[in-house]
C-alpha cells in the first residue's frame, strides 16, 4: 500500500467511535456516512418496541444498549447487550 492509502485508512478508523462502522472499507463508509447522524442516548430510552417494524439502526459509540424481552407476566428480562462493537436494530 502507498503512504496515502495508509493515512486514508487511519483517518477512516477515527471517524466513528463505533468499531463496526470504523471497520468498514473506506469506500463503504463514505457511501454510508451521509445517512449517519449522532443521536444522544438517555437512560431507559426505547429505540425499538417489540413486535413493531424497525425503522432505524443504531451504532453505539459509547455506553451500551440493552436488549430486553417483555415476559407474559409483565416483567422484563435482559437478553443481550450491544456496545461500541455492534449495532442495534440490524
N, C-alpha and C positions, 0 to 999 in steps of 0.2 A: 504494500500500500504506500501511497505517497504521503508526505507530511501533511498536505492539505486534507486528505481524506481522514487521517487520524484526528486532526484538530476538529474536523466536522463531526466525527463520531463522539468525541469527548463533549463537544458543545451539545449535541443531541441528548446525551445521557444526563445532562444537568438541567434540561428543560422542564422535567417533571419530577416531583418527589415520589411519584408512584413508580415502582420498579417495573411493573408490567408495561406501562407506557414508555418508560425510559429504555426498555429492551427492544422496542420496535426498530426495524431498519429505518434509517433516516428518511427515505422516500415515503414510507408508510406513515411515519409520524407527521411529516409535512402535509400529507393528504388529510389526515385526521385532525390536525391542530385547529383549523378554522371552526370545527364543531365543538371544541373543548372550551369550558368556562369553569372558573373557580366558584365553588359553592361552599359557604361556611357550614359546618356541621354543628348541631346542638345536641346536648344530651337528650336521649329518648326521642329523637326526631325520627319520624317514619319516612322511609324512602320509597317503599313499596308496600302494598297491602295484599295479604294472602288472597289468592284466587282472583285478583284483578290483573288486567294486562300491564306488562312492564313497558313504561314509556321512555325511561332514561336509564343509562348505565352510569354508575359512579365508580371512580378510580380514587380511593382514599390516598391522600398524600401524607397523612399523619393520623394518629389515633387508630380506631378500629370500628368496624361496622359489625354489629351482632345480627345473626340470622335467628329469628325466633319463630316458633310454631305455636299457634293458638290451639290449646287442647280442648276437648269436648266439655270439660268441666270449667272452662274459663281461665284456667291457669296458662302461663306462658312458659315455654321451655326453649333455652338457647340450643340451637342445633348446629351452629357454625360461627366462625369469626373470620372477618376479612380485614387485612391490614394493607399496608402500602405495597404489598406484593401482588395484589389481585384487583378484582372488580366485583361490584355488587350489581346484580340485575342482568348479567350476561347470560 
